[in-house]
């Protein structure tokens, strides 16, 4: 998942805000419930936390005349979710449902009320963070930990240049989500500080969320089966006349688990594997998926799936409880996950490991960089809101040449794909989760940990999630 944002302008000098200082003390910040969970995919905004079927949860809440459109709020750290009610009967019904259907969620649940973020609890869109970063870069100043209430003045200055960001006018409604959005402001400051260190001053900033303008489109040609291979969220025209692309992510603290490198489907027409494995192998995985769900329908409903159309099959799968579907996924009959596991580790998983990492880190952009007009960076902004001021840390930045160099070293030394040490695959006896786990390793050194997991509806395509290990990250320093 991607993110970052920030702000500044001439009038800020009058506010006596603290100027950027690399030695600034990091203040421990609060961890508010300000991430709205409205759809199943919103769980992706929270790191390493279990998922739930919001459709079922909402149906429970409706039994108690629950009218709030935001049933859940999460902390940026992902440590807790809050069900937004104080009604004891609702709480008990939810606890019972969690016990029977999503026991992994139990340690994360608490109850309460109140708004989330801004706009009376409206969901803060991930694109809002990207646009905030763009605004701060355009304003061109660097900051350390900004105290409250100066944060509000800083946000207003950022709002003032929103329409100057190329592409921002396509999402004017997101401007309303800047107000009191302090967690995004903290990570945005972290991101913008680093971007300005790289580019000097910015004469123009582009947001790519709704498309690439004609001026920067040549830096995003289609590559293979991928239309938007260049994953830059914002592009900055620097003082040297070079365009700098930044793929943005965020986290609350340097001690927090890193955001996932990817969150893409393993199957379907947008499969991450389209340019990673052979088309025949991908077809085999797709076929095994269809066969698995046909088997589930046959087992659960005692009906012949060949006599049922696809739309009805999808509905039948959705109607199976999450707990029961978890049982089917963890069965030895789960040919789908077993087939995917075998293909990803075929021949030791060498080809898959190389292609997977090259795809994650967008190494093919080297051909674009070689022309001398564009440079690409992976950037993770680090910061969060605090009681008295923002906690802002230095962003983690990787340029493309160092990424390619690090990958070249590990590929040269030999890599393979193995089952993650200490993890059980979905069908293994005693498996705790309906997932498959792989690690790309060099010798005995783990480089990237990969999970294939379902989120929300089991009729959708399961997702890849990948996180670089600390050892692999150290290669970039």
C-alpha positions as CSV (number, residue, x, y, z in Angstrom):
1,X,0.0,0.0,0.0
2,X,1.5,3.6,-0.8
3,X,1.4,6.9,1.0
4,X,2.8,10.3,2.1
5,X,2.0,14.0,2.2
6,X,3.2,17.5,3.4
7,X,2.9,21.3,3.4
8,X,4.4,24.9,3.6
9,X,4.5,28.5,2.1
10,X,5.8,32.0,2.8
11,X,3.3,32.8,5.6
12,X,4.7,29.9,7.6
13,X,7.8,31.9,8.5
14,X,5.5,34.1,10.6
15,X,4.4,31.0,12.6
16,X,7.9,30.3,14.0
17,X,7.6,26.6,13.2
18,X,10.7,24.5,14.0
19,X,12.9,24.2,11.0
20,X,14.2,20.8,9.8
21,X,16.9,19.4,12.0
22,X,18.3,15.9,11.4
23,X,19.1,15.7,15.2
24,X,15.6,16.5,16.3
25,X,14.3,14.4,19.2
26,X,11.5,12.0,18.2
27,X,8.5,12.3,20.5
28,X,6.5,9.2,21.3
29,X,3.1,9.7,19.6
30,X,-0.4,8.6,20.4
31,X,-2.0,5.8,18.4
32,X,-5.5,7.0,17.6
33,X,-8.3,5.1,15.9
34,X,-8.3,7.1,12.8
35,X,-8.3,4.6,9.9
36,X,-11.9,3.8,8.8
37,X,-12.6,0.2,7.9
38,X,-15.6,0.4,5.5
39,X,-14.7,-2.3,3.0
40,X,-12.8,-5.6,3.3
41,X,-9.9,-4.2,1.3
42,X,-9.5,-1.4,3.9
43,X,-7.8,-4.0,6.2
44,X,-4.9,-3.6,3.7
45,X,-4.2,-0.2,5.3
46,X,-3.2,-1.8,8.5
47,X,0.0,-3.9,8.8
48,X,0.0,-7.6,9.8
49,X,-3.5,-7.8,11.2
50,X,-6.1,-10.5,10.6
51,X,-9.0,-9.9,8.2
52,X,-12.7,-10.2,8.7
53,X,-15.8,-10.4,6.5
54,X,-17.3,-6.9,6.9
55,X,-20.5,-8.0,5.1
56,X,-21.3,-10.5,7.9
57,X,-20.3,-8.0,10.6
58,X,-22.5,-5.3,9.2
59,X,-25.4,-7.7,9.1
60,X,-25.0,-8.3,12.8
61,X,-24.8,-4.6,13.6
62,X,-28.0,-4.0,11.5
63,X,-29.9,-6.4,13.8
64,X,-29.4,-3.8,16.5
65,X,-30.5,-0.8,14.4
66,X,-26.9,0.2,14.0
67,X,-26.9,3.1,11.6
68,X,-23.2,4.1,11.6
69,X,-21.8,3.8,8.1
70,X,-18.3,3.2,9.5
71,X,-18.5,0.0,11.6
72,X,-14.8,-0.2,12.5
73,X,-11.8,2.0,13.0
74,X,-8.2,0.9,13.1
75,X,-5.0,2.3,14.7
76,X,-2.1,3.1,12.2
77,X,0.0,0.5,14.0
78,X,-2.6,-2.1,13.4
79,X,-2.5,-3.1,17.1
80,X,-6.2,-2.6,17.7
81,X,-9.6,-2.3,15.9
82,X,-12.5,-0.5,17.4
83,X,-16.1,-1.4,16.9
84,X,-17.9,1.9,17.0
85,X,-20.6,1.2,19.6
86,X,-21.1,1.2,23.4
87,X,-24.2,-1.0,23.3
88,X,-23.5,-4.0,25.5
89,X,-25.8,-6.3,23.5
90,X,-24.1,-5.3,20.3
91,X,-20.7,-6.0,21.9
92,X,-21.7,-9.5,23.0
93,X,-23.1,-10.4,19.7
94,X,-19.9,-9.3,18.0
95,X,-17.8,-11.2,20.5
96,X,-19.8,-14.3,19.8
97,X,-19.5,-13.9,16.0
98,X,-15.7,-13.4,16.3
99,X,-15.4,-16.5,18.5
100,X,-17.2,-18.6,15.9
101,X,-15.9,-17.1,12.6
102,X,-12.8,-15.0,13.1
103,X,-11.0,-16.0,16.4
104,X,-7.7,-14.5,15.2
105,X,-9.4,-11.1,15.4
106,X,-10.3,-11.4,19.2
107,X,-7.0,-9.8,20.6
108,X,-7.4,-6.9,18.3
109,X,-10.9,-5.8,19.1
110,X,-12.1,-3.1,21.5
111,X,-15.3,-1.0,21.6
112,X,-16.0,2.7,21.6
113,X,-17.5,5.6,19.7
114,X,-16.4,8.9,18.2
115,X,-15.4,10.2,14.8
116,X,-12.5,8.9,12.7
117,X,-10.0,11.2,11.1
118,X,-11.9,14.2,9.7
119,X,-15.3,14.9,8.0
120,X,-17.2,13.2,10.8
121,X,-15.6,9.8,10.4
122,X,-15.3,9.6,6.6
123,X,-12.7,7.2,5.3
124,X,-9.3,8.8,4.6
125,X,-8.4,7.7,1.1
126,X,-4.9,6.4,0.4
127,X,-4.6,8.9,-2.5
128,X,-5.0,11.8,0.0
129,X,-1.6,10.9,1.5
130,X,0.0,11.0,-1.9
131,X,-1.5,14.4,-2.7
132,X,-0.4,15.8,0.6
133,X,3.2,14.8,-0.2
134,X,2.9,16.5,-3.6
135,X,1.7,19.7,-2.0
136,X,4.5,19.9,0.6
137,X,7.1,19.2,-2.1
138,X,5.6,22.0,-4.2
139,X,5.8,24.4,-1.2
140,X,9.5,23.5,-1.0
141,X,10.4,23.7,2.8
142,X,11.6,21.1,5.2
143,X,10.4,20.7,8.8
144,X,11.1,18.7,11.9
145,X,8.5,17.9,14.6
146,X,5.7,20.4,14.2
147,X,3.7,21.3,17.4
148,X,0.0,21.5,17.7
149,X,-1.9,23.7,16.8
150,X,0.7,24.9,14.2
151,X,-0.1,21.7,12.4
152,X,-3.4,23.2,11.3
153,X,-1.7,26.3,9.8
154,X,0.7,24.0,7.9
155,X,-2.2,22.0,6.5
156,X,-4.0,25.1,5.4
157,X,-0.8,26.2,3.5
158,X,-0.7,22.8,1.8
159,X,-4.4,23.2,0.8
160,X,-3.6,26.5,-0.8
161,X,-1.4,24.8,-3.5
162,X,-3.5,21.7,-4.0
163,X,-4.8,22.8,-7.4
164,X,-1.2,23.5,-8.6
165,X,-0.3,19.8,-8.4
166,X,-0.8,18.5,-11.9
167,X,-3.5,15.8,-11.8
168,X,-4.9,16.9,-8.4
169,X,-8.0,18.5,-10.0
170,X,-9.2,15.0,-10.9
171,X,-9.8,14.4,-7.2
172,X,-10.8,17.7,-5.7
173,X,-13.0,15.9,-3.1
174,X,-9.8,14.6,-1.4
175,X,-8.8,18.2,-0.5
176,X,-11.5,18.0,2.3
177,X,-9.5,15.1,3.9
178,X,-6.5,17.3,4.6
179,X,-8.1,18.9,7.7
180,X,-6.9,17.4,11.0
181,X,-5.2,14.6,9.2
182,X,-2.1,14.6,11.4
183,X,-0.8,11.1,10.8
184,X,-0.7,11.7,7.1
185,X,0.9,15.1,7.8
186,X,3.7,13.4,9.8
187,X,4.6,10.8,7.2
188,X,4.3,13.5,4.5
189,X,6.8,15.7,6.2
190,X,9.2,12.8,6.4
191,X,8.7,12.0,2.7
192,X,8.9,15.6,1.5
193,X,12.0,16.4,3.5
194,X,13.8,13.5,1.7
195,X,12.4,14.4,-1.7
196,X,13.6,17.9,-1.4
197,X,17.0,16.7,-0.3
198,X,17.1,14.8,-3.6
199,X,15.6,17.2,-6.1
200,X,16.7,20.5,-4.7
201,X,13.7,22.7,-5.5
202,X,10.6,21.6,-7.4
203,X,9.4,23.6,-10.3
204,X,6.5,21.2,-11.0
205,X,4.9,18.2,-9.2
206,X,2.7,15.6,-10.9
207,X,0.3,13.2,-9.2
208,X,-0.3,10.0,-11.3
209,X,-3.3,8.5,-9.4
210,X,-5.7,9.3,-12.2
211,X,-3.2,9.0,-15.1
212,X,0.0,10.3,-16.5
213,X,0.0,13.7,-18.1
214,X,1.4,14.0,-21.6
215,X,4.6,15.7,-20.2
216,X,5.6,12.7,-18.2
217,X,3.9,9.9,-20.1
218,X,7.1,8.9,-22.0
219,X,8.5,7.7,-18.6
220,X,5.7,5.2,-18.2
221,X,5.6,3.0,-21.3
222,X,3.8,-0.4,-21.1
223,X,6.2,-3.2,-20.4
224,X,5.1,-6.8,-21.2
225,X,1.6,-7.3,-19.8
226,X,1.8,-4.4,-17.4
227,X,0.3,-1.1,-18.6
228,X,1.5,1.1,-15.7
229,X,4.9,-0.4,-15.0
230,X,6.3,2.8,-13.6
231,X,4.9,2.7,-10.1
232,X,5.7,6.3,-9.2
233,X,2.9,7.9,-7.2
234,X,4.3,11.4,-7.8
235,X,6.8,12.8,-10.3
236,X,8.8,15.9,-9.4
237,X,10.5,18.2,-12.0
238,X,13.7,19.1,-10.1
239,X,15.8,22.3,-10.3
240,X,18.3,20.4,-12.6
241,X,15.6,19.7,-15.2
242,X,15.4,16.0,-14.4
243,X,12.1,14.3,-13.6
244,X,12.2,12.3,-10.3
245,X,9.6,9.5,-9.7
246,X,8.7,8.4,-6.2
247,X,6.9,5.2,-5.3
248,X,5.5,6.2,-1.8
249,X,4.8,4.1,1.2
250,X,4.5,5.0,4.9
251,X,4.7,3.7,8.5
252,X,4.3,5.2,11.9
253,X,7.8,4.4,13.4
254,X,11.1,3.0,12.2
255,X,10.5,0.2,14.7
256,X,7.2,-0.8,13.0
257,X,6.9,-3.6,10.6
258,X,7.6,-2.4,7.0
259,X,4.6,-1.8,4.7
260,X,4.2,-4.6,2.2
261,X,6.2,-4.2,-1.0
262,X,3.2,-5.4,-3.1
263,X,-0.5,-6.2,-2.6
264,X,-1.5,-7.7,-5.9
265,X,-3.7,-10.6,-6.9
266,X,-2.1,-14.0,-7.7
267,X,-4.8,-14.9,-10.2
268,X,-7.2,-13.1,-12.5
269,X,-6.7,-10.7,-15.4
270,X,-4.6,-8.4,-13.2
271,X,-2.5,-11.2,-11.8
272,X,1.0,-10.1,-10.5
273,X,2.3,-13.4,-12.1
274,X,1.5,-12.3,-15.7
275,X,5.1,-11.3,-16.3
276,X,6.7,-13.5,-13.6
277,X,5.9,-17.1,-14.6
278,X,5.2,-19.0,-17.8
279,X,1.7,-18.5,-19.2
280,X,1.1,-22.2,-19.1
281,X,1.9,-22.4,-15.5
282,X,-0.4,-19.5,-14.8
283,X,-3.2,-21.2,-16.7
284,X,-2.6,-24.3,-14.5
285,X,-3.0,-22.3,-11.3
286,X,-6.2,-20.7,-12.7
287,X,-7.6,-24.1,-13.5
288,X,-6.7,-25.5,-10.1
289,X,-8.6,-22.6,-8.5
290,X,-11.7,-23.3,-10.5
291,X,-11.5,-27.0,-9.6
292,X,-11.0,-26.2,-5.9
293,X,-14.1,-24.0,-5.7
294,X,-16.1,-26.6,-7.7
295,X,-15.1,-29.2,-5.1
296,X,-16.1,-26.8,-2.2
297,X,-19.6,-26.4,-3.8
298,X,-19.9,-30.2,-4.2
299,X,-18.9,-30.9,-0.6
300,X,-20.9,-28.1,1.0
301,X,-24.1,-28.1,-1.0
302,X,-24.1,-31.7,-2.4
303,X,-24.7,-30.3,-5.9
304,X,-23.0,-30.8,-9.2
305,X,-21.0,-27.6,-9.9
306,X,-21.0,-28.3,-13.7
307,X,-24.7,-27.5,-13.7
308,X,-24.3,-24.1,-12.0
309,X,-23.4,-20.9,-13.8
310,X,-20.5,-18.8,-12.6
311,X,-22.5,-16.0,-11.0
312,X,-24.5,-18.5,-8.9
313,X,-21.3,-20.3,-7.9
314,X,-19.9,-17.0,-6.6
315,X,-23.0,-16.4,-4.6
316,X,-22.9,-19.9,-3.1
317,X,-19.3,-19.5,-2.1
318,X,-20.0,-16.1,-0.5
319,X,-22.8,-17.6,1.5
320,X,-20.5,-20.1,3.2
321,X,-19.3,-18.8,6.6
322,X,-15.8,-17.6,6.9
323,X,-15.0,-20.2,9.5
324,X,-16.2,-23.0,7.2
325,X,-14.4,-21.6,4.2
326,X,-11.2,-21.5,6.3
327,X,-11.7,-25.2,7.0
328,X,-12.0,-26.0,3.3
329,X,-8.9,-23.9,2.5
330,X,-6.9,-25.7,5.1
331,X,-8.0,-29.1,3.8
332,X,-5.5,-31.4,2.0
333,X,-8.0,-31.2,-0.9
334,X,-7.0,-27.5,-1.5
335,X,-5.5,-28.3,-4.9
336,X,-5.4,-24.5,-5.7
337,X,-2.9,-23.5,-3.0
338,X,-0.9,-26.8,-3.5
339,X,-0.6,-26.1,-7.3
340,X,0.5,-22.5,-6.7
341,X,3.0,-23.7,-4.1
342,X,4.5,-26.3,-6.5
343,X,4.8,-23.9,-9.4
344,X,6.3,-21.1,-7.5
345,X,9.0,-23.5,-6.1
346,X,9.4,-25.4,-9.4
347,X,13.1,-26.0,-10.1
348,X,14.0,-24.7,-6.7
349,X,12.1,-21.5,-7.4
350,X,15.1,-19.8,-9.0
351,X,13.3,-18.3,-12.0
352,X,10.4,-17.3,-9.9
353,X,12.6,-15.7,-7.3
354,X,14.5,-13.6,-9.8
355,X,11.5,-12.5,-11.8
356,X,9.5,-11.8,-8.6
357,X,12.1,-9.5,-7.2
358,X,12.8,-7.7,-10.5
359,X,9.1,-7.0,-10.8
360,X,8.7,-5.8,-7.2
361,X,11.6,-3.4,-7.5
362,X,10.8,-2.3,-11.1
363,X,14.3,-2.9,-12.3
364,X,13.3,-2.5,-16.0
365,X,13.0,1.2,-15.3
366,X,16.8,1.2,-15.7
367,X,16.3,1.4,-19.5
368,X,14.3,4.7,-18.9
369,X,16.9,6.1,-16.4
370,X,19.7,5.5,-18.9
371,X,18.4,8.3,-21.1
372,X,19.3,10.8,-18.3
373,X,15.9,12.5,-18.0
374,X,14.2,10.4,-15.3
375,X,15.2,8.8,-12.0
376,X,13.2,6.4,-9.8
377,X,13.1,6.0,-6.1
378,X,11.3,3.8,-3.5
379,X,10.5,5.9,-0.5
380,X,8.9,5.1,2.9
381,X,7.9,8.2,5.0
382,X,8.0,7.6,8.7
383,X,5.9,9.6,11.2
384,X,2.7,9.8,13.3
385,X,0.6,12.1,15.4
386,X,1.5,12.8,19.0
387,X,-0.3,14.5,21.9
388,X,1.7,17.7,21.7
389,X,3.5,17.5,18.4
390,X,4.1,15.3,15.4
391,X,6.7,12.5,15.5
392,X,8.8,12.7,12.3
393,X,11.7,10.5,11.4
394,X,13.9,10.4,8.4
395,X,12.4,8.6,5.4
396,X,13.9,5.3,4.1
397,X,15.0,5.9,0.5
398,X,16.3,3.5,-2.2
399,X,17.3,4.7,-5.6
400,X,17.2,2.4,-8.7
401,X,20.9,2.0,-9.2
402,X,21.4,0.8,-5.6
403,X,18.4,-1.5,-5.9
404,X,19.7,-3.1,-9.1
405,X,23.2,-3.4,-7.6
406,X,21.8,-5.2,-4.5
407,X,19.7,-7.5,-6.6
408,X,22.6,-8.3,-8.9
409,X,24.7,-9.3,-6.0
410,X,22.2,-11.7,-4.5
411,X,21.2,-13.2,-7.9
412,X,24.9,-13.7,-8.7
413,X,25.4,-15.6,-5.4
414,X,22.4,-17.8,-6.2
415,X,18.8,-17.6,-5.0
416,X,15.9,-20.0,-4.5
417,X,12.3,-20.0,-3.2
418,X,11.6,-22.1,-0.1
419,X,8.7,-22.6,2.4
420,X,9.2,-19.9,5.1
421,X,11.0,-21.3,8.1
422,X,8.7,-22.0,11.0
423,X,5.6,-21.6,8.9
424,X,3.0,-24.3,7.9
425,X,1.2,-24.2,4.6
426,X,-2.6,-24.0,4.6
427,X,-3.1,-27.8,4.2
428,X,-0.5,-28.8,6.8
429,X,-1.7,-30.4,10.0
430,X,-1.9,-27.8,12.7
431,X,-1.8,-24.8,10.3
432,X,-2.9,-21.6,12.0
433,X,-4.0,-19.7,8.9
434,X,-5.4,-20.4,5.4
435,X,-2.2,-19.1,3.7
436,X,0.9,-20.2,1.9
437,X,4.3,-18.9,2.9
438,X,7.4,-18.6,0.9
439,X,10.8,-16.9,1.3
440,X,13.2,-16.0,-1.4
441,X,16.6,-16.9,0.0
442,X,20.3,-16.6,-1.0
443,X,22.1,-19.5,0.6
444,X,20.6,-19.5,4.1
445,X,19.9,-15.8,4.1
446,X,16.2,-14.8,3.8
447,X,15.7,-11.9,1.4
448,X,11.9,-11.5,0.9
449,X,9.1,-13.1,2.8
450,X,5.9,-13.7,0.7
451,X,2.4,-14.6,1.8
452,X,-0.5,-15.7,-0.4
453,X,-3.7,-15.0,1.4
454,X,-7.4,-14.2,1.0
455,X,-8.8,-10.9,2.2
456,X,-12.5,-10.5,2.5
457,X,-14.6,-12.5,-0.1
458,X,-13.3,-15.9,-0.9
459,X,-14.6,-15.6,-4.5
460,X,-12.0,-12.9,-5.2
461,X,-8.4,-13.6,-6.2
462,X,-6.0,-14.2,-3.3
463,X,-3.3,-11.6,-2.9
464,X,0.4,-11.6,-2.8
465,X,2.0,-9.7,0.1
466,X,5.8,-9.4,0.3
467,X,8.1,-7.8,2.9
468,X,11.9,-7.4,2.6
469,X,13.9,-8.8,5.5
470,X,16.2,-6.6,7.6
471,X,19.2,-8.5,6.1
472,X,18.1,-7.7,2.6
473,X,17.4,-4.1,3.5
474,X,20.9,-3.8,4.9
475,X,22.3,-4.4,1.4
476,X,21.0,-1.0,0.3
477,X,23.0,0.9,2.9
